[in-house]
Amino acid sequence: MTEITPEDIFKIHSKIRWVGLASERGDVVFAKQRDGLKSLSPEDAEYSFMQMGPLLVTSICERMSPWTGAVGSVVVNYEKVTSLIMRVKDGYLALTVDKEQTPENILEIAKSIKKWAP
């Protein structure tokens, strides 16, 4: 698994609140809230999500890939945050940003991650 750290991801954009990384097998490498921010969910829920959530969400979206092309990322708009889920090398990266971030900022973050950790 690639040597990505939570701090590497937090450096990409100042509004990234939380980041998680898991292998394709569901082994959680990390799930971390940015220092100084109050978590919106319990730590065990974050780990539980990372074990299967990114794999399931992207796999469902990939059902359309024969016609639409490969999935680059999945964006989920929650009431309080927006989540970005994407495949990186041999695993899955998920992160959340403050809700007021624009779609352009989310795409910018995804492009930065893809350049840095393809």
N, C-alpha and C positions, 0 to 999 in steps of 0.2 A: 504494500500500500504506500502511496506517495507520502512524502514528509510534509504535509500541510499542517499548520497549527492554527488554533482559533485566532491567535494574534495576527497571523498572516491575513486572514480573511477580514478581521476587524479593520485592518489598515486600508482595505480597498475603498471603504465608504464609511463616513462617520455616523451614519444612521442605521448601520447594521446592529441589531439588538442582540441576536442570538445566532449561534451557528452550531451545526452538528455534522459529523462525518461518520459514515458507516461503510463497511465492506459490502460487496455484493451478497455475501453470506449473511449479512445482518449483524456482524460484529461491530459494536459501537466503538469508534476510535476516540471520539469526544463529543460532548454536547455541553456547550458553555454559553452563559449569558455574559454580555459585555460588563466589565467592572463598573460599578456605580449605578447600574440600572436594576430596578426591581423586576424580578421574574414574574411573568404572567401565568406560568404553569409550574407544577411541582417537578422536581428533577427526575423522579421516576417516570413521569408521563413523557418527558422529553426523550429519555433512553428507550422507553417502550415504542414511541413513535419512530425513532431512528432505526430500530431493529427491522421493521417491516414497511413503514409508511412510504418512504421514498421509492422503494422497489415496487410496491403495489400501485402507487399513483402513476409512476412513469410507465409501468407495464400496461396499465389500462389505456393510457394515452397512446402507447405504441401499437395498439390494435389497428389504428388507422394508418400506420406508417407505410404499408405497401402502396397506398394511394397518395399520401400527403408528404412522405419523406420522414426521415428520422426525427425523433423528439429532441429538441435542443434544451428546453427547460419547461417547467410547469410552474405557473404562478397561481397562488391561491389567495384570494382576498377574504380575510377574516374581518370581523367587526373591529378588532383593535389593532391588527397588524396585517402586513402582506408577507406571504411566504414564497420563497423561490426555492425550487427543488431542481437539481440537475445532476447528471452523471459526470463524474470526474475520474479519469483513468479506470481503476478497477473498483470503484465504489460510488457512493452517492453523497452529495453535499446538500444540506438544507440550511436555510437561514431565514430570519425574519427582519423586516425593516419597519420603521414607524409607518403607520397608515397613511400619513399625509405625503409620503414620497410618491412622485409621479411615475407613471409607467416608463417614461424615458430613463429615470434613475434606475429602475429595476433592470431594464435592458442593458444599461451601462455596466451595472454590477455583474450581470451574467457574462457579458463580453469580456470584462476584465478577468473574471475567473477562468474563462475558457482559454484566454491568451496565456495565463499564468500556470494553469493546471489543466491542460487539455485532456 
